Amino acid sequence: MVPYIVRRLLIAIPVLFGVTIVNFLIINMAPGNPVDMYIDPNSTPEQIELRKEQLGLNDPIWVQYFRWLTNMFQGNLGYSYSTYEPVQEIILERMGPTFP
């Protein structure tokens, strides 16, 4: 029984890694830009570029992914692009009502 559990856990690692890659790519392939959501429409192109740089959106996609993965393993889920609240707080806030 123990070898079966170990084997299943070892299979789960690449599957979870693959799911994170697919999820990250789908989110980044979506049309639009997170900066468009919360920047003033009257902003100058320099202000928009500065915000993209602050969020790390000018980096290559693989750099963004590994930065995101590293932060996720450290428990830092970042900030919501729409509300700019910490994602961890949003998850914990909505998790409470789901428990009986």
N, C-alpha and C positions, 0 to 999 in steps of 0.2 A: 504494500500500500504506500509506503514512504517513497519508493522509487517512482511510482506513478505520480504522486503529488509534486515531487521535485521536477520530473520531466514536464509536467503541465505548467509549472511556474517558469521553467526555462523557455518554454514555447511562448508564454505570455509576454515576455520581455520584448522580443522583436515585433510582436503584434501591436503592443502598446506604442512602441517607437514608431511603427508605420502609421498608426492612427494619428499620432501627433503631427507627423509630416503631412499627411493628407489634409488634416484639419487646418494646419497653418497655411498650406498652399491655397486651399479654397478661400479662406478668409482674405488672403492677400491678392487673389485674382478677382475678387469682387470689384465691380466698378466703383469709382469714387476714391476718396482719400479721407482718412480719419480727420485730417486737419480741416477739411471742408466743413465738417460738422459744427465745429465750435470756434471758428475764427470769424471775425467781423467781415462782412461782405465788402466793406470799404478798405480793407487792409491792402497794403502795398505788396507787390511781389517779394520784396525783401523780407517783410514780416512773415509772409507765408513760408518762405524758404528757411528762415530762422526757426520757425516752429517745427518744420519737418526735421531739421537738424537736431533740435532738442529731443524729439521723439525717436530719433534714430531711423527715420524712414528713408533717408538718403543712402543708407548702407545697402550692400548687396543682400538679396533675400536669404542666402545661407548664413550670413553674419547675423541678421535679424533673428533667424530661427535658433541658432545656437545661443544667442544672448537670452532669448525667451526661454529656451529649455534650461539653461543654467539658472536663471531667476526662478523658474518654476520649481526646480529641485531644492532651491534654498527657501522656498515658501513665499517668495515675492511674486504675486500674480499680476502686479502692475496696476495701472489705473484704467478705468473705463473710458473709452474714447467719447462716449456720448454724455456721461455725467461727470467725468473726471473725478470719480470717487474710487477708493481702493477696491479692486475686484474682490479681494478676500472678505471685506466687510459686507459687500453686496451679497455674496454667497452665504455667509453666516446669517445675515439678516433674513434671508428667504428660506434658509434651511430649518429654522426654528418651527414655523407653522407646519412643516411636513412631518414632524415627529408627533406620534399620538400622545 
